[in-house]
């Protein structure tokens, strides 16, 4: 049963791997599952055909046979549950990995994403500097807790898991910022995530369809056949 995911036809990040389809691509690469990618324009994302898949008109979506999913975290969880490599076999370790998945999206990501939006949309507002300071203080609280828990370990709870995949995906938005550099162990953690072979394959795949790198002969539906699963 072919897996098809959706992605931006012209990603706003111009291939930096910050769009949320990257998380799904990475998960599929980790577990060695081939997939097709349907590229969508911003106009197509708001049309009935896509709204039937994603009620909020966003990406990514996941289609396999009669199953349709939206929300990147839910899709990664589905992939991790059905294929070995992203969730531990031990019940308690599995529960902890799932906890980190929720923490990544519900605790760590919100102030980081809000900071990105503020820098784009509110830079000319009189309250911008105060708003940015509040958001960065909130981010530091999240990063401080994350740094303390990670310590000297390679990953958050033993082996690499879907929890790490989502936490790294969120931290990518801080790459190159002074915020992340304040926590050397988190900078090293991010580099380990980016260094995984599955991540590199996913990154290269999405980069091929991002301007100005997109090939002139590309079609609306791309295919990605995964190599060996794992790092």
C-alpha positions as CSV (number, residue, x, y, z in Angstrom):
1,X,0.0,0.0,0.0
2,X,1.7,3.2,-1.2
3,X,2.2,6.0,1.3
4,X,1.6,9.5,-0.1
5,X,2.3,12.7,1.9
6,X,1.8,16.3,0.9
7,X,4.3,19.1,1.0
8,X,4.6,22.7,-0.2
9,X,5.1,23.2,-3.9
10,X,7.2,26.3,-2.9
11,X,8.2,26.0,0.7
12,X,8.5,29.3,2.6
13,X,11.8,28.2,4.1
14,X,13.4,27.6,0.7
15,X,14.6,24.1,1.5
16,X,15.9,24.6,5.1
17,X,13.9,21.6,6.3
18,X,11.7,23.6,8.7
19,X,8.4,22.7,7.0
20,X,6.5,20.1,8.9
21,X,6.5,17.5,6.1
22,X,10.2,17.1,6.9
23,X,9.3,15.4,10.2
24,X,7.2,12.9,8.4
25,X,9.9,12.3,5.7
26,X,12.5,11.7,8.4
27,X,10.3,9.2,10.3
28,X,9.6,7.3,7.1
29,X,13.4,7.3,6.3
30,X,14.2,6.0,9.8
31,X,11.8,3.0,9.4
32,X,12.7,2.3,5.8
33,X,9.3,3.0,4.2
34,X,9.0,4.3,0.6
35,X,6.6,7.1,0.0
36,X,5.3,9.5,-2.7
37,X,5.0,13.2,-2.2
38,X,2.2,15.3,-3.7
39,X,3.3,19.0,-4.0
40,X,0.7,21.6,-3.4
41,X,0.5,25.3,-4.1
42,X,-0.9,27.6,-1.4
43,X,-4.0,28.0,-3.5
44,X,-4.5,24.2,-3.8
45,X,-4.2,23.8,0.0
46,X,-7.4,25.8,0.4
47,X,-9.4,23.9,-2.3
48,X,-12.0,21.3,-1.4
49,X,-9.9,18.3,-2.5
50,X,-7.2,19.1,0.1
51,X,-9.6,20.3,2.7
52,X,-11.2,16.9,2.6
53,X,-7.8,15.6,3.8
54,X,-6.8,18.4,6.1
55,X,-9.7,20.5,7.5
56,X,-7.4,23.4,8.2
57,X,-5.8,23.5,4.8
58,X,-2.3,22.9,5.9
59,X,0.5,20.3,5.2
60,X,1.5,17.6,5.7
61,X,-1.1,14.9,5.2
62,X,-0.6,11.2,5.1
63,X,-2.6,8.8,2.9
64,X,-2.3,5.0,2.8
65,X,-5.1,3.0,1.3
66,X,-8.3,4.3,3.1
67,X,-6.4,5.9,6.0
68,X,-5.9,9.7,5.9
69,X,-4.1,11.5,8.7
70,X,-3.1,15.1,9.3
71,X,-0.9,16.8,12.0
72,X,2.8,16.0,11.8
73,X,3.0,14.7,15.4
74,X,0.0,12.3,14.8
75,X,1.6,11.1,11.6
76,X,5.0,10.4,13.1
77,X,3.3,8.6,16.0
78,X,1.4,6.4,13.5
79,X,4.6,5.6,11.6
80,X,6.4,4.8,14.9
81,X,3.7,2.5,16.2
82,X,3.6,0.4,13.0
83,X,7.2,0.1,12.1
84,X,10.2,-0.8,14.2
85,X,12.9,1.7,14.9
86,X,11.2,4.7,16.5
87,X,9.7,3.4,19.7
88,X,11.3,1.1,22.3
89,X,9.9,-2.4,22.9
90,X,9.9,-1.9,26.7
91,X,6.5,-0.5,27.8
92,X,7.8,2.1,30.2
93,X,10.5,3.3,27.8
94,X,7.9,3.5,25.1
95,X,5.7,5.6,27.2
96,X,8.6,7.9,28.0
97,X,9.4,8.3,24.3
98,X,5.7,9.2,23.6
99,X,5.9,11.7,26.4
100,X,8.8,13.4,24.7
101,X,6.8,13.6,21.5
102,X,4.1,15.5,23.3
103,X,6.6,17.7,25.1
104,X,8.3,18.6,21.8
105,X,5.1,19.8,20.2
106,X,3.2,21.2,23.2
107,X,5.9,22.6,25.5
108,X,9.1,23.3,23.5
109,X,7.8,24.3,20.1
110,X,5.1,27.0,20.9
111,X,7.3,29.8,22.1
112,X,9.9,29.0,19.4
113,X,7.3,29.2,16.7
114,X,5.8,32.4,18.2
115,X,9.3,33.9,18.1
116,X,9.6,33.1,14.4
117,X,6.2,34.7,13.7
118,X,7.0,37.8,15.8
119,X,10.3,38.3,13.9
120,X,8.4,38.2,10.6
121,X,5.1,39.9,11.4
122,X,5.8,42.3,14.3
123,X,9.2,43.7,13.7
124,X,7.8,47.2,12.9
125,X,5.5,47.3,15.9
126,X,6.2,49.4,19.0
127,X,5.9,46.4,21.3
128,X,8.3,44.2,19.2
129,X,11.3,44.3,21.5
130,X,9.3,43.6,24.6
131,X,7.4,40.8,23.0
132,X,10.6,39.2,21.7
133,X,12.2,39.5,25.1
134,X,9.3,37.7,26.7
135,X,9.3,34.9,24.1
136,X,13.0,34.4,24.4
137,X,12.8,34.2,28.2
138,X,10.1,31.5,27.7
139,X,12.3,29.6,25.3
140,X,15.2,29.7,27.7
141,X,13.1,28.1,30.4
142,X,12.2,25.3,28.0
143,X,15.8,24.9,26.8
144,X,17.1,24.9,30.3
145,X,14.9,22.1,31.4
146,X,15.7,20.1,28.2
147,X,19.4,20.7,28.7
148,X,19.3,19.5,32.3
149,X,17.4,16.3,31.4
150,X,19.7,15.5,28.4
151,X,22.9,16.1,30.4
152,X,25.8,14.2,28.8
153,X,23.6,11.6,27.0
154,X,23.4,11.3,23.3
155,X,19.6,11.0,23.3
156,X,16.8,11.8,25.8
157,X,16.1,8.3,27.0
158,X,18.6,5.7,25.9
159,X,18.4,5.0,22.1
160,X,17.2,7.4,19.5
161,X,13.4,7.5,19.4
162,X,10.4,9.4,17.9
163,X,10.7,11.7,20.9
164,X,14.2,12.7,19.8
165,X,13.1,13.1,16.2
166,X,10.4,15.6,17.1
167,X,12.5,17.5,19.7
168,X,15.4,17.9,17.1
169,X,12.8,19.0,14.5
170,X,11.7,21.7,16.8
171,X,15.2,22.8,17.8
172,X,16.1,23.3,14.1
173,X,14.1,26.5,14.2
174,X,16.8,27.9,16.6
175,X,19.7,26.8,14.6
176,X,22.2,29.6,14.3
177,X,20.5,31.7,17.0
178,X,22.3,32.8,20.2
179,X,19.6,31.0,22.2
180,X,20.7,27.5,21.3
181,X,24.4,28.3,21.6
182,X,23.8,29.1,25.3
183,X,23.3,25.3,25.8
184,X,26.3,23.5,24.3
185,X,24.8,20.0,25.0
186,X,21.7,21.0,23.0
187,X,23.8,22.3,20.1
188,X,25.6,19.0,20.0
189,X,22.3,17.1,20.3
190,X,20.9,18.9,17.3
191,X,24.1,18.2,15.3
192,X,23.7,14.5,16.2
193,X,20.2,14.5,14.9
194,X,21.2,16.2,11.6
195,X,24.0,13.7,11.3
196,X,21.8,10.7,11.1
197,X,21.7,9.1,7.6
198,X,17.9,9.0,7.6
199,X,17.8,12.7,8.4
200,X,20.2,13.5,5.6
201,X,18.2,11.5,3.1
202,X,15.0,13.2,4.1
203,X,16.6,16.6,3.9
204,X,18.1,16.0,0.5
205,X,14.7,14.7,-0.7
206,X,12.8,17.9,0.4
207,X,15.6,20.1,-0.9
208,X,15.2,18.8,-4.4
209,X,11.7,20.3,-4.6
210,X,12.5,23.7,-3.0
211,X,13.3,26.7,-5.1
212,X,15.9,27.6,-6.3
213,X,17.0,23.9,-6.3
214,X,13.9,22.5,-7.9
215,X,14.6,20.7,-11.2
216,X,12.9,22.1,-14.3
217,X,11.4,18.8,-15.2
218,X,9.9,17.8,-11.9
219,X,6.3,16.7,-11.8
220,X,3.6,17.3,-9.2
221,X,4.1,13.9,-7.7
222,X,7.5,12.9,-6.5
223,X,8.6,9.5,-5.3
224,X,11.1,8.6,-2.6
225,X,12.3,5.0,-2.1
226,X,14.0,4.7,1.3
227,X,17.3,3.0,1.7
228,X,18.2,1.0,4.8
229,X,16.4,2.1,7.9
230,X,18.1,3.5,11.0
231,X,20.7,6.2,11.4
